Amino acid sequence: MRLRIQVFGELIEHLKSPAGDGMFLELPEGTDIKTMLERLGLPSGHVGVVLLNGKFSNRDVILNHDDQVQIIPQLEGG
C-alpha cells in the first residue's frame, strides 16, 4: 500500500530518507502506525502526535492504501 507522509520539526533529521515537503512510502497491507514509525527510523520517544487523515490516531491503528499521515514531534517546554 502507498501512504503520503509528512514529518515536521526535529523529526525530519531522523528520517532514513529525505522528506522535503512530504514523501510517499510503500508498506505491506496490515501495517500499523507503530511499525511505520520504526520503518521511517523515527525514535518513538520523540514522536508526539500522529494524525491519520487529519485526525489524532493511536499507534496500533492499521493503515490503509492512500492514507495521509502527519507526524509531529514531542513538544518540550519549561
C-alpha positions, 0 to 999 in steps of 0.5 A: 500500500502507498501512504503520503507522509509528512514529518515536521520539526526535529523529526525530519533529521531522523528520517532514513530518507529525505522528506522535503515537503512530504514523501510517499512510502510503500508498506505491506497491507496490515501495517500499523502506525507503530511499525511505520514509525520504526520503518521511517527510523523515527525514535518513538520517544520523540514522536508526539502526535500522529494524525491519520487523515487529519485526525489524532490516531493511536499507534496500533491503528492499521493503515490503509492504501492512500492514507495521509499521515502527519507526524509531529514531534514531542513538544518540550517546554519549561 
